Amino acid sequence: MLVFIIRRCVQSVAVLLLMSLLVFVSVYAIGNPIDILISADADQIERARVIAAFGLDQPLWVQYFYFIKNALAGDMGRSFVYATPALGLILERLPATLELAISAILIAIVIGLPLGLWAGLRPKSIASKTIMTVSIFGFSLPTFWVGLMLIMVFAVELGWLPTSGRGQTGMLFGIPMGFLTWDGLKHLLMPALNLSLFNIALIIRLTRAGTQEALLQDYIKFARAKGLRNSRIVGVHVLKNIMIPIVTVVALQFGSIIAFSIVTESIFAWPGVGKLLIDSIRVLDRPVIVAFLSLIVVIFILINLCVDVLYSVLDPRVRLSEAKG
């Protein structure tokens, strides 16, 4: 297991270096932030001073070298707009986005897994067909439209939930968290539900397909022949064998929610990294954009590493094949 993890870590470092180069070059090759940050009335001397202060007078490869050097020390550069460390700006808003992403994934698992099992165990029942029909809407309906409809129904018409914002927060290990207060939970419910709908539909379909496939396997027939209870067959044999694809999808979707929750955060005025990214793109605040994208790459790498470790726990054959390779 240790060799397995070390090998994955080495591969992750190589991927991180390659992705940092792609991110840096792609972001720094677009536009000129000086045209936005400096007044059009500024003279050439003032422009040259600001360009030198931001380090934009250096060749691109020199800027990348200093970026990597500083990044290894935990410095992702300073924001052009806020004049503060870019990584600090992101980490300040990251807890709100993580809270939203975790809540959305938990809702998707709690709702999608049981419904998918029910649909897989009773594929010809009316309930199963209803579940699969409703799940189509989770794939089809646009996130922004669903968000607006949730606000219209539950906030404007019924008045049950607040329209926007994060609400009151409580401190957990020095980090502000909204789910610790009733007001924070009310603010969290609609955006989390909005983000979870696609994942609910995805987990339902994966679970249903995996369950139907597992029920046809010989080990399930043998378990039934031994007289095991149906609850034990489903809970131990079926569920364990369908967890690998579900773990993969849930993990990758968690990373996707963090990276692409911009629309939901904008609709519900959620103070996460999504709004910060939109504002930074608008003014070409390159250090913040690069720091955000680099952090997303790190998150996906860590998620994939955790998935690989979970694979080896759920299915020892994965670990054995890696050892032989």
N, C-alpha and C positions, 0 to 999 in steps of 0.2 A: 504493500500500500504506500509506503514511504517513497519508493522508487517511482511509483505511478504518479504521485503528487509532484515530485521534483521534476519529472519529465514534463508534466503539464505546465508547471511554473516557468520553465525555460522556454517552452513554446509560447506562453503568454507574453513574456518579455519581448520576444521577437515580433510578435503581432503588434504589441503596443508601440514599439519603435517605428514599425512600418506605417501604422495608422497615424501616428503623430506627424510623420513627414507628409502624408497625404492631406491631413487636416490643415496643417500649417501652410502648405503651398497653396491649397485650394482657397483658403480664406484670405491669405495675404496677396493673392493674385487678382482679387476682385476689388475694384474701386479704389478710391483714395480718400481716407478719412479726413485728411487735412482740409479738403474742400468743404467738408461739413462742419468741422470743429473750429475753423478759423473764419473770421468775417471776410467777406469779399473786399472790404475796404483796406485790409491789412497789406502792408508793403512787403517787398521781397525779403527784406532783412528779418521782419517778424516771422514770415513763413519759414525761412531757413532755420531760425532759432527753435521754433516749435517742432519742425521735422527732426532736427538733431536731438531735441529733448526726448522725443518718442523713439529715437533710434531708427527712424525710417530712412535715414540717409545711407545706411549700410546696405551692401548687397544682400539678396535674399538668403543665401547660404550662411552668411555671417549672422543674420538675424535668427536663423534656425539653430545655429550652433549655440548662441547665447540662450535661446529658448530652452533647449535641452539641458544645458548646464544649470540654468536657474530652476528648471522643473525638477531636477534631481535633488535640489535643495528645498523643494516645496514651494518655490516661487513661480507662479504662472504668469507673471507680469502684472502691471498696474493698469487699471481701467483708464482709457483716454478721457472718459466723461466724468467719472466719479473721483478720479485720482486716488483710488484706494486699491489694494490687492484684488485682482480679478477672482482668485480662488476664494477669498474671504466673502466677496459679494455672493458668489454661488452657494457656498456653504451656509450662509446666513438664511437663504431661502430654500435650501434643499430639504430641511425637515418637513416643510409644508407639502412639498411634492411627494416625498417618501410616504408621508401619512396618507395622502390621497391614493397613491399607488398600492400600498399595502391594503388599505380598506377595499379598494376595487377588486383586488385579487382574492381577498378573503370572501367577499360577497359572491364572486364568480365560483369559487370552490364550494362554498356552502350550498349554493343553489344548483350549480351545474352538475356536480358529481352525483347527488342522489337522483336528480331527474334523468341523467344519462343512464344510470344503473336501472332505474325503473323502465325506461324505454327499451333498454337492451334485454332485460329479463322478460318483458311482456311486449314483444314487438308488434303483435297484431291487435293489441287492445286499443280502445278509443283514446284512453289517456296517453298512450305512447304516441299515437298519431297526432294528437293535439300538441304534445310537447315538441315533436319534431317540426310541426307546422309553425308554431310560435317561435321556435329557434331561428327560423328563416329571417324573421324581422330583426333579430340581433345582428345578422350579417348585412342586411339591406338598408336599414335606416341610417342616415347620416348622423354623426355624433352631434354636430352643431344644431341640427333640427330637433333631435331628441332633447338636448339640453334646453332649448328654448321652450319646448312643449312642457317639460318638467317645471320650469319656472312659471309658465302660464297657468298650469293646473294647480300645482301644490303651493305656490307662493302668491300668485295674483288672485286666482279664483277662490281657493279654499283657505288661504292664509295660514297654512299649517307650518310652513318652513320659510326661512329667510331667503331672499332672492340672490344674495351674493356675499362675498367676503368670507373670512375664516372664523369669525366669532371669537369668543373668549377662549383663552388657552390656559393650560396649567403647566407647571414645570415638571419634567421627568428627566432626572440626571442632568439638570441644567439646560434642557432643551424644551422649548415651548411646544406643547402638543394640544390639539384641539379636542381630541376624543376624551380627554380627562374632565371636561365640563359638559353640562347638558346643552349649553348654548353652542359650544364647539361641535357637538355631535349633530345638532340640527343643521348647522352650516355645512357639515361634512357629507351628510346623507345624499343629497341630490347630485353633487359632482362625482362622488364615488360610484353611485348607481349608474350615472351616465357613462362612466369609463368602463364599468363592468359588463354592460349589456353584450358587447361583441364577444367578450371572453366567456360569458355564461353560455352563449350559443356554441362557441368553439368547444368548450369542455363537454357540453351535452353530447355533441356529435362524436367526439373522440371516445368518450366513455361508452356510448351506445355501440359504436363499431367494435371497440375492444372487447366489450362484454359478449357480444354475439359471436365474435371469433373465438373467445376463450371457452365458451360453452360447448363448442364443437370439438375441443381437444380431448385426447384420450385420458389425461389425468383427471378431468372433470367427470368423465364417465366412470372411471375407476373409483373416484371419491363417492359418487352416488351408489355404485355397486356395494361399497363398504357400509352403506347405510348412514353416512354423515348427514347431519342436519343441513337443510338448504341455506340457512343463515351462515353456517360455518363455511360451506362451499363458496358462497359469495364473498364473505368477509375475509377469508384467508386465501383461497386459491384463485378466485377470479380477480378480486381487487388488487392483489399483489402483482399479478402478471400483466395487468393493464396500466400499472402506475408509471412505467418507464416513458411511454409517449406523453402521458399527461404531465409528468414532471418536466419533461423537455418543453412542452408548450407553455405551461404555467410560468416557468423560469424565464423563457424568452419574452413572453408577453409582459412580464413584470418589468423587464428592461425597456420594452417598447413603450409601456405606459409612462415611465419616467422620462424617456426621450421625446415622446410625441403627445404629451398631455397639454400641449400649448392651446389647442382649441378649447378644451374644457376649462382650463384655467382662465382663458380670456372671457368665455361666456359667463362664468360664475365669479369673475374678479378674484380668483384664488391667488394669494400672494406667493406663488411658487417660482421656480426657475424659468417656467415657460414665458411669463410676461417679461422677465429680465432679458431673456434671449431675444424676444421680439423687439424690445426697446434698443438692444445693443446692435441688432442687425440694421435697424432704421438709421442709426448714426455711425455704422461701421466701427463699432467699438471692438476692434480685433482681439485684444487680449481676453475679453470676456467670452467672445464667441469661441476662440480656440480652447480656452480653459473649460468651457461647458462641453464642447465636443470631445475633448480629451477625457474628461470625467465620465462621459457616457461610454466611451470605449473601455475605460477601466471597469466600469460597472458590468458591461457585457462580458468582459474577460473573466471577472470574478464569478459571475453567474454561470458561465460555461464550466469553470473549474469546479464549482459546487455541484453542477449537474453531473459531471464526470465522476465525482466522488460518490454521489448518490447512486449512479449507475452501478458502480462496483459493489455498493452495499445491497441494492435490490437484486442484482444479477451478478454473482461471482464470476460468471463466464467472461464478462467484460474485463475484469481484473486479470484473469488468467490469459486471455488473448493478448493483452498489453504486455504482460510479462514475457510471453513467448516471442512477441515482436521485438 
